[in-house]
Amino acid sequence: MSVMIIAVPTETFPGERRVALTPARIAALTKAGFAVQIQAGAGQAAGFTDEAYQERQATMVADRQALITNADVVFQVRTPGANPQYGLADIPLYKAGSLVVGFADPLMQPTVMAAMAQQGVTLMAMELIPRISRAQSMDALSSMANLAGYKAVLLAANELSRICPMMMTAAGTLTPAKVLVIGAGVAGLQAIATARRLGAVVSAYDVRPAVKEQIQSLGAKFIELPLETGDAQTAGGYAKEQSGDQQQRQRELMTGAVRDADVVISTAAVPGKKAPVLITAGMVHQMKAGSVIIDLAAATGGNCELTQADQRVDTHGVCIWGPTNLPSTLAVHASELYSNNLCHLLMHLTKESKIVLDETDQITRDTMVTRGGHVVNAMVQKALGPGEADGQ
């Protein structure tokens, strides 16, 4: 029986420093019956040398085309859907029947998913890992959001023209900074925890009343707005998209909280949709000079009307940052966590050194986007429209 090959190519997305597999995970994959091949230099930006991979018995391959073409499994941080400018060149290289695993942005890039289906690959999108207890070790979105929430607060503290904690000195007492976190998902909760560790006074808002207890457990104040939101979250725990009237009402009620904050960390996002605009230009203009907004929803348009993706915008003395890839700035730990997520998923799919795709299993079914020449994920099929889900 031939050994299945796992290939890890270098990431081609501009500025992407993460690598999909770290040397520490290779032994477990080898024990499970896989052979690991790494493109030379793939881990360099994350601090993992070629020698570190070779010490763990990985094979280094210089030729990207040969690496991908011969692989049975391809691990990537960004598959072509999440890297449409440069990743499309990889699609013709994938071997028909191979398994490609990584972030894919499937709901926003459905035509790329159709192209992957046409190539005959099975694509598992890490964004679609279901939020159930037995899939927690595979939940890459949560792993990366945790890091993003942490780094967002550090960026804000660096930009802020005041200190975060209260400080009593012989020259007088300095009051603590006020931090407002909008959206209490994984990134938001980590932002709350980090801001509290820095000594800030933190308040937070989320359209889902169910997160109130989590916010308060971290020492933050939960902002309650008199809104009729109904069932504000999906079965998977994500926030549902609110109507235009609901979003307008939220903006009106949040104006005072935004105006009083020294720092606003916004994280509100709806999977597969444009981010809701919750902070208008008028609200920004009411903020104090020297205030900071870090908009973690910038990749899908931003929660702030003035956000520009990966740009710093200064207006009326307020600094607005819209970083789209903060986990990459923490490449060592981001790679370690992501590598663990991928390996846990692969082990879930592996039976006696073979990959078994059991579509009765929720993790497999929900995460799989393409198989056997077809787009098989219902949400992506809907995004494509009738008659476009077949890769033929």
N, C-alpha and C positions, 0 to 999 in steps of 0.2 A: 504494500500500500504506500503510495507516494505521500510525502509530508506536505501539508498545506503551508503555503507561504504567506506571511503577513508583511506587507510593504508599508513603509512610512516615508513618503516623499517630503521634500522641503516645502514649506508653505510659501506661496507666491503672492499672497495678498499684501499690498504695500503696508509696511510697518508691523506686520504680524510677527511676533517674536516667539509665540508658543510653539511647542512641538507636540504631536499627538501621542507619542510614546516615550517614556523616560526609561533610562537604563534599569532602574530598580524593578520594573515590571516584567522584564524579559524572561527571567528565570521561571516565573509562573506560566508564561505562555509556552516556553520550551517544554516544561513538564507536562503541559496539556497536549503536546504533540505537534506544535507549530514550529516552523522555522521563521526567524525574524530577519528581515532585510531593511536597512536604513539607507536613505540617500545621503551621501557624504555631505557633512555640514548641516544636516537637518536640525540638529539640536543646539547648534553653536550659539544662536541668539538667545536661547534660554539657559545657557550656561552648561550644557551637556556636550562634552567633546566626543569626537569619533572614537577616541581611545576608550572612553567610558563605556560606549556601546560594545566595542570589540571585546572588552574584558568580560562582558556578560554573554559572550558567544553570539552576538549579532553579526551579520555579514554586511559590510559597507559596499554600496553600489554607487558608482559615479554617474551612470547614465540613467536619467529620469525615465526616459521612454522604456528602456529595458526593465527597469524596476517595476513600473506600473503594469506593463504588458504581461509580465510573468506572474503577477500576484493573484492569489486566490482571495485574499482579504486586503483591503486598502484602508489604513487608518489615516484620517486627515483632521486637522482642526477645522478647516474650511473646504468642504467639497465645492464643486462648481457653482451650485446655487448661492452659496454664501461668498462667492468670489467670482462674480460673473464677468468681470473685466479680464481676468487672467486665467481663471479656472476652466473656462470652456475648452481650452487647448488640451486639457486632460481627458475629456470625454472620449475621443477616438482611441485613447490608449488603454482604457479599461477592457479587460478580458470579459467576453460574454459569459454570464454565469457567476462572475466574481461578486463579492460582497464589499460594498463601499460604506464606511461608517464615519460620520462626522456631522458638524453643523451644515445645514443645507438651505435654510431660509425657504422651506418648501411652499409656504402659503403666499409668500410675496414673489416667488420666482417659479410659478407653475410650468412655464414653457421650458425652463431648464430641466425640470423634473421629467417632462415628456421626452426631452432629448436623452436623458439618462435611461429612461425606459427603452427607447429605440436602440440604445447600445447594448441592451440585454443584461444590464447589471441589476443586482438587488441593492437598493439604497436604503440605509437606516438613518433617519434624521434625528440627531440628538436633541433637537428642540421638542420633539414629539414624545419623549419618554413620559409615560403617564405618571402623575403625582399620586402614587399609591405607595404604601409602606414597603412592600417588597422590591420596589424599584428605586428606593432612595439612594442606594449606592451607585446608581447609574445616572442620576439626575444632574447632567452637566449644566443645565441652565441655572439651577440653584447654586452649584459650585462656583460658577463664574459670577453670578449676581452677588454672592456673598463678598467676593473680592472687590467688585465694582462699588458696592455700598461703602466698604471700608475706605477705598482709595478716594472716593468722591469727597468725603469729609476732610481728608488730608489736603486735597487740592484746595478746598474752600478755606481751610485754616491758613494755608500758605498765602492765599490771595487777600485774606481779610486784613483790614488795617487796625485790628484790635486783637487781643488775646481771647482764647475761649474760656478759661476758668476765671472765677472770681479770684482776685489777688489782693491781699491786705498788706500794704507796705507803709513804711514810715512817712512816705510822701502822700499817702492817701489810699483809699480803697478803689480797686478797679472792678466794675461790675461784669458779670459773665456775659458772653455772647448769647444771643437768642437764635436758635436753629429751628427751622421749620422743615419737616420731612413730609413730602406729598407722595402717598403711595406706600403702604406698609407690607409689601411683599418681601421676598428674601433680601433684596438690595436695600429696601427701605428700613427694614428691621436692623440690618447690620449698620446702616448709616446712623440710626438712632443710638445703637449701642456704642459706636465709635465716638460720636459727638458727646455722649454722656461721659465716656472715659476721659475725654479731653476737658471735661468740666463745664460744658455748655448747658444752658437751660433749653430743653428740647420739647417741642410740641409736634404732633403729627396728625395728619388727616388721611383717611382712606374712605372710599365710598362703601366699603364693606364693614358694617357694624361689628361683624364677628371678630375683627382683629383688635378691637378696643382693649381686650384683656392682655394681648401680647404687647401692645404698645405700652400700656401702663406697667407691665411687669419689668420693662426695661428702664423705668424711671422717667418716662416721658408723659406729657399731658396729651390726652386724646381730644382733638377738636371735634365737637359734635355740631353738625349743621342740620337745621330743620329741613331735610330733603326727603321727598318720597321716592326712594330708589328701588323699592320692591326687592326682588331677589337679585342682589348686586353681584353675585359671583357664580361662576360655572361649577359644575360637579367636580372639576379638578382643582378648584380653589382660586382660579384666576378671576380678576375683575371682568365683569361684562361691559360691553360698550354701552355708554349712556346716550340718551337722545340729545339732540341739539338743545332743547329747552332745559334739560337737566344739567348739561354742561354750563349753559349760561347762568343758571341759578347758582351752581357751585362757584363760578367765578365771582359773582356778586357777593356771596357770603364769605368767600375767602379773602376778599380784598384787604380787610383789616389785618388778618394774620400775616399776609405777605408783606404789607406795609411796615409792620412792627418788627419783622425778622431781620437779623443781620446776615443770616445765611439761609438760603432755600435750596434743599436737595429734592429734586423732582424725579420720580421713578415710575409714574403712572403709565402703564402700557396695556394694550389689549392684543393678544396673539393674532397675527395675521392682519392687523388693522393699523391705520395711521394713528399715532399717539394723540390723545385728546389735548387740545389747547386749554390749559387751566390758568395760565398767567399771561394776561394781555400786556400790550405795550403801555397802556394806561396804568396798570398796576405796578409795572416796573418803575415808571416815572414817579410814583408816590413813595418808593423805597428810599431809605437814607443813602446819601453818598457814601461810598466805601462798602456797600453791601455786595454780596456775592450770590449768584445763582449757578448751581451745577445741575445741568439738565441731562439725566441719564437716559431720557427717551429720545435723544437727538437722532439716533439712527433711523427712527420712523417718523421724523418730522419735528419732534420736540414737544414738551409740555408748555414751553414758553414761546410766545408769538415771535420773539426776537432771536430765538436760538438759531445758530448756523452750525451745522455738523462739523465737528473737529476744528472749530474756530473760536477765538476769544472775541467777544463783542463788548465794547464799553459804551454805555449810553447813560447820560444823566448821572455819571459817577458810579453806576452799577456795573459790575463785571459779570458777564454771562458766558459760561463755558458749556460747550456741547460735545463732550468726549463720546466717541462711539465704540471704543475698544480698550477700556481701562484694564481688563484682566491681562492684556498683553503687556502692560507696563509692570506687571508683577509676574513676569514670565516663568520664573522658577516654580513658584507655588501653584500658579495657574496650570502649568504643564503637568505637575504632579497630580493635582486633583483631576484634571481632564483625562489623563492617562489612566487613572484608577477607574473613572467612570466608563471609559471605553472597554477596559479589560473586564470589568464586572458584567457589562452587557454581552461581550463575546463569550464569556464563560457560561452565561445564561443560555446562549444559543448553541453551545457545544455539548455534544453527547458522544463519548468514546472517540475523541479526536476528529469528529465530523460536525459540521454545522447543520443543525436541524431547525428548520423554520416552521414552527408549529403555530399556525394562524388562529388556533383556538386559545392561545395564550395571549392575554391582554397586552403584555409588554411588547411581544413580537408584533402583534397585529397593529397596535397603535403607532409604533415607531417606524414600521416599514412603509416606504413611499412607493417604490417600484419593485416589480418582480415579474419575470417571464415575459418581458416585452410590454408590460402594461403599468400604468399608474394605478396602484391598488388602494391608496389612501383616499377615503371618502371626501375629506376636506379639500385635498388637492384636486381631486376629480371635479368638485364643485367650482373651484377657482379656475380650472381649465375651461369648463363649459362642456356641453353635450358633444360627444363624438371625438374629443381630443385626448382622451385618457389612454388610448392605445398607441404604443410606440411604433406601430407598423406604417 
